[in-house]
Amino acid sequence: MTQMTETKAFVVEQASAESHKDLLLLDDDNAFRQRLALTLERRGFRVRAAASLMEARSLLADFRPGYAVLDMRLEDGNGLEFVAELRQLVPDVRAIILTGYGNLATAVASIKTGAIDYLAKPADPEAIVRALLEDGESIPEVPDEPMSADRVRWEHIQRIYEQCGRNVSETARQLKMHRRTLQRILGKRSPR
């Protein structure tokens, strides 16, 4: 190998070693995004934060993160749909979805789109770092208490909503409930 080839190989290795700690943080809650960015930077990540899909897309013009933490519900779109877009640009990105509106249907959808994990807000920063860095071999702990009846109902409504392509009117028809009642339920956070 020539001196020039060895130097290029070293530069490529250094760039990939450094970029694996680059992280895209996408969340429209300003206070939460700033706190989480600071926490992740303290854990050794180089964070670029965005408040919208448009802003995240512009960051990706010159940035290829090894990690991504994405909010599911955003002002200008959906973090779930952005996972597939991100994986096209960076196939080996380790992306997790954060949401305050968690349910089984969206958890499954996030994994199907290529996210490695799905965490409910408010997520502990340590849980986020663990989810980003673990190898995927560990099994989640069994919950101490079963889901409440309200939570089971809410999960069922969310599953039907996802099956209906997030169409509120069609979901209300299938569940035989008033559309406005359904909208109020969908607008609330999940019961514990």
C-alpha positions as CSV (number, residue, x, y, z in Angstrom):
1,M,0.0,0.0,0.0
2,T,1.3,3.4,-0.8
3,Q,1.6,6.2,1.7
4,M,-1.3,8.1,0.1
5,T,-3.6,5.0,0.2
6,E,-2.8,4.4,3.8
7,T,-3.5,8.0,4.7
8,K,-6.9,7.9,2.9
9,A,-7.8,4.6,4.7
10,F,-6.9,6.1,8.0
11,V,-9.0,9.2,7.3
12,V,-12.0,7.0,6.3
13,E,-11.6,4.9,9.5
14,Q,-11.4,8.1,11.7
15,A,-14.4,9.6,10.0
16,S,-16.5,6.5,10.5
17,A,-15.3,6.1,14.1
18,E,-16.3,9.7,14.8
19,S,-19.6,9.7,13.0
20,H,-20.9,6.7,14.9
21,K,-21.4,9.0,17.9
22,D,-23.3,11.6,15.8
23,L,-26.9,11.8,16.8
24,L,-30.0,13.4,15.3
25,L,-32.5,14.5,17.9
26,L,-35.9,15.4,16.5
27,D,-38.5,16.7,18.9
28,D,-40.9,19.7,18.7
29,D,-41.0,20.3,22.5
30,N,-38.2,22.9,22.9
31,A,-37.5,22.5,26.6
32,F,-37.4,18.7,26.4
33,R,-35.2,18.8,23.3
34,Q,-32.7,21.1,24.9
35,R,-32.5,19.1,28.1
36,L,-32.2,15.8,26.3
37,A,-29.5,17.2,23.9
38,L,-27.5,18.4,26.8
39,T,-27.8,15.0,28.6
40,L,-26.8,13.1,25.4
41,E,-23.8,15.3,24.8
42,R,-22.7,14.6,28.4
43,R,-22.8,10.9,27.5
44,G,-20.5,11.4,24.6
45,F,-22.8,11.9,21.6
46,R,-22.4,14.8,19.2
47,V,-26.0,16.0,18.9
48,R,-27.7,18.0,16.2
49,A,-31.2,18.9,17.2
50,A,-34.2,19.7,15.1
51,A,-37.7,20.9,16.0
52,S,-39.4,19.8,12.7
53,L,-39.1,17.4,9.9
54,M,-38.2,20.2,7.5
55,E,-35.3,21.2,9.8
56,A,-34.2,17.6,10.2
57,R,-34.1,17.1,6.5
58,S,-32.0,20.2,6.0
59,L,-29.5,18.9,8.7
60,L,-29.2,15.6,6.7
61,A,-27.9,17.5,3.7
62,D,-24.4,17.4,5.3
63,F,-24.9,15.1,8.3
64,R,-25.1,11.3,8.5
65,P,-25.9,10.3,12.1
66,G,-25.2,6.9,13.5
67,Y,-28.0,7.4,16.0
68,A,-31.4,9.1,16.0
69,V,-34.0,9.9,18.7
70,L,-37.3,10.9,17.0
71,D,-40.5,12.1,18.5
72,M,-43.5,10.4,17.0
73,R,-46.0,13.3,16.8
74,L,-44.6,16.5,15.3
75,E,-46.1,19.7,14.1
76,D,-45.3,19.0,10.5
77,G,-45.5,15.2,10.3
78,N,-44.8,11.9,11.9
79,G,-41.5,10.5,13.3
80,L,-42.5,7.0,12.3
81,E,-42.6,7.9,8.6
82,F,-39.3,9.7,9.0
83,V,-37.5,6.5,10.2
84,A,-37.9,5.0,6.7
85,E,-36.6,8.1,5.1
86,L,-33.6,8.3,7.4
87,R,-32.8,4.6,6.9
88,Q,-32.6,5.2,3.1
89,L,-29.9,7.8,3.7
90,V,-28.1,6.0,6.6
91,P,-29.0,2.3,6.4
92,D,-27.3,1.3,9.7
93,V,-28.7,4.2,11.8
94,R,-29.9,3.2,15.3
95,A,-33.1,5.1,15.6
96,I,-35.6,5.1,18.5
97,I,-39.1,6.6,18.7
98,L,-40.2,8.6,21.7
99,T,-43.8,9.4,22.3
100,G,-46.3,10.6,24.9
101,Y,-49.1,8.7,23.0
102,G,-47.7,5.2,23.1
103,N,-49.6,2.1,22.2
104,L,-49.0,-1.3,21.0
105,A,-49.9,-0.6,17.3
106,T,-47.5,2.3,17.0
107,A,-44.8,0.3,18.8
108,V,-45.1,-2.5,16.3
109,A,-45.2,0.0,13.4
110,S,-42.0,1.7,14.7
111,I,-40.1,-1.6,14.7
112,K,-41.5,-2.4,11.2
113,T,-40.2,0.9,9.8
114,G,-36.7,0.2,11.2
115,A,-36.5,1.8,14.6
116,I,-34.6,-0.3,17.2
117,D,-36.8,0.7,20.1
118,Y,-39.9,2.6,21.2
119,L,-40.0,4.6,24.5
120,A,-42.8,6.4,26.2
121,K,-42.4,10.0,27.3
122,P,-41.2,11.2,29.7
123,A,-38.3,8.8,29.0
124,D,-35.4,8.6,31.4
125,P,-32.2,9.8,29.6
126,E,-30.5,6.6,30.9
127,A,-33.1,4.5,29.3
128,I,-32.6,6.4,26.0
129,V,-28.9,5.9,26.1
130,R,-29.3,2.2,27.0
131,A,-31.7,1.7,24.1
132,L,-29.3,3.4,21.7
133,L,-26.3,1.4,22.8
134,E,-27.5,-2.1,23.7
135,D,-27.0,-4.9,21.3
136,G,-30.6,-6.0,21.1
137,E,-29.9,-9.3,22.9
138,S,-31.5,-8.4,26.2
139,I,-35.2,-9.1,26.9
140,P,-37.4,-6.4,28.5
141,E,-38.5,-6.9,32.0
142,V,-42.0,-8.2,32.7
143,P,-44.2,-5.4,34.2
144,D,-45.1,-5.7,37.9
145,E,-48.8,-4.9,37.3
146,P,-51.1,-5.8,34.4
147,M,-52.6,-3.1,32.2
148,S,-55.6,-1.4,33.6
149,A,-59.0,-1.8,31.9
150,D,-58.8,1.8,30.7
151,R,-55.4,1.1,29.2
152,V,-56.6,-2.1,27.4
153,R,-59.5,-0.1,25.9
154,W,-57.2,2.7,24.9
155,E,-54.8,0.2,23.2
156,H,-57.7,-1.4,21.3
157,I,-58.9,2.0,20.0
158,Q,-55.3,2.9,19.0
159,R,-54.9,-0.5,17.1
160,I,-58.1,0.1,15.2
161,Y,-57.1,3.7,14.5
162,E,-53.8,2.5,13.0
163,Q,-55.6,-0.3,11.0
164,C,-57.8,2.4,9.5
165,G,-54.8,4.4,8.3
166,R,-55.3,7.0,11.0
167,N,-58.7,8.0,9.6
168,V,-60.8,9.2,12.5
169,S,-64.2,8.9,10.7
170,E,-63.6,5.3,9.6
171,T,-62.2,4.3,13.1
172,A,-65.3,5.8,14.7
173,R,-67.6,3.8,12.4
174,Q,-65.8,0.6,13.1
175,L,-65.8,1.2,16.9
176,K,-69.5,2.4,16.7
177,M,-68.7,5.6,18.6
178,H,-69.2,9.2,17.9
179,R,-66.4,10.8,16.0
180,R,-65.9,13.7,18.5
181,T,-65.7,11.3,21.4
182,L,-63.0,9.4,19.5
183,Q,-61.1,12.6,18.7
184,R,-61.1,13.5,22.4
185,I,-59.8,10.0,23.3
186,L,-57.1,10.2,20.6
187,G,-56.0,13.6,21.8
188,K,-55.3,12.4,25.3
189,R,-52.2,10.6,26.6
190,S,-52.4,6.9,27.3
191,P,-53.8,5.9,30.7
192,R,-51.5,4.0,33.0
